[in-house]
Amino acid sequence: MRKAERRRHLLNCALKVFARKGYHAASITDIIKTAKVARGTFYLYFEGKRAVFEELLDETLSALDTQIKRIDPSRGPSGVLAQMEANLDGVFSYFMGNRGMLRVLMSEAVGLDNGFDQKLNEFYGRLLAIIKMALEDGQQMDLVKSKINVEVASLCILGSIKEVLYQQAMDAKVPKQQIVIEEILRYNVNALLSEDLLKKLGGKK
């Protein structure tokens, strides 16, 4: 097995262990048993359990960054909604293909240490900035209600998405992905868009 393949194998096995036992309860012994490698082999690639988790977290945040695009308001109301739907679909599709990391991220990553918390806060900060910018652009174009406080509304939107992901991570019974995306959009859009725009859209969302 090549070095890159061995490293990937160790990361995948570590993720399985973290998802099954939780980060705190997992040990390097658990990881090397799952990977079927010697302890010395593990230390050729990683300094310890934290280093493995940090790389997994960095990979996840980087992958999510590629799924989320800034909303382009020049595409008009229908185009804005399509972009919002594409962003949500990208996030949910990524996590449905990486349920182990979703479980770890939702239940284990917060509060591990200041370094991890900072990475997560920076990522969520970027998401909030994208949402806030979309709302501000919408207000300037009279697409979003002017009385909306974009700071609070952005937090509410992000919070609704995170809660659905958390429930999925905990294996709660959640509808199919497309239904989830439609309901998140309907819930948030109906509250934010101007009455005139909602009439023009004909209650599409």
C-alpha angles and dihedrals in degrees: 000000000000121000094252091049092047091050091049090048092053092048092050093048092047090052091052090052094046092049092048102041105017126248097274096048094043119095136195087248089060091051097049092045090053091045092043093226135125120264090244090057090055092053091051087069107026137030092217148312094302092055090054093050093046091055091048090050093048090050091051096048091046092050092049090050089061091052096054120072131184112258114251106213092190089078090073132236097307091044092050091052090048090053092049090051091049091052092050092045090052093052096045093043090053093051095043086057091046104039092151092060091044090057092048094044094049098042109023114025101070114085098010091122141317093272094056092042090053092052091051093044091051091050095047088045090058090050092050091049091053092048093045093049091050091052093047091049088048092053091051090053092045090244095115125050110266093220092061115112099226094200093058094036091053091053091049092051093048090044093054091052094047092049093053090048090049091053090050090049089054090051094246117163103267125169122252118295097256091051091049092051093047092050094047089052093045092048094049101032097051089054096047111034122089117259092243092054093048089054091050091050088051094225092299090153 
